[in-house]
């Protein structure tokens, strides 16, 4: 089950909605940095997971209400400030279970209830998402994969993978392009097929099949 969805959103604009058989994915952009915020709803139970409470608590509350009105869990893909500005307010408003990569937990404004490692899972209602630990952009960056039993994999990549390349690795001393490209190749492209649709932390979506041929080019250019 799908609706017209191209993954393009802008701050102040409408929500992009993708209907799957068992889940609904909603996407908005917030802030001057056009951060993407995602809401995953279990169609069977109404449970909801927010991915990256980046900014604009009021808009996030509207997003939650566009779903079922409840918020059961919040997952943070990585520690960077632009992805967590609304985290404290959202947690205070809904008291959800919070999740983040173990190696980024200490840098977050709200310490996660659950520390995630490679191979863990996050469950929301009847939906189960697999966790990949992808290092290089931050020490504890994670990606979350929902394997739709009626279709393709849907992968939320934070700032580790974008259309056209991997995330930035030249701003902090803990960043490493070799580590990031290795983890993206092994733990993203090595685990998921070409029809996997991925949802990044900023901007438009893409598929792994579209990006896979460019991996050697990215590794050669070094960014």
Secondary structure, 3 states (H helix, E strand, C coil): CCCCCCCCCCCCCCCEEEECCCEEEEEEEECCCCEEEEEEEECCCCCEEEECCCCCHHHHHHHHHHCCCCCCEEEECCCCHHHCCCHHHHHHHHCCEEEEEHHHHHHCCCCCCEEECCCCEEEECCEEEEEEECCCCCCCCEEEEEECCCCCEEEEEECCEECCEECCCCCCCCCCHHHHHHHHHHHHHCCCCCCCEEEECECCCEEHHHHHCCHHHHHHHCC
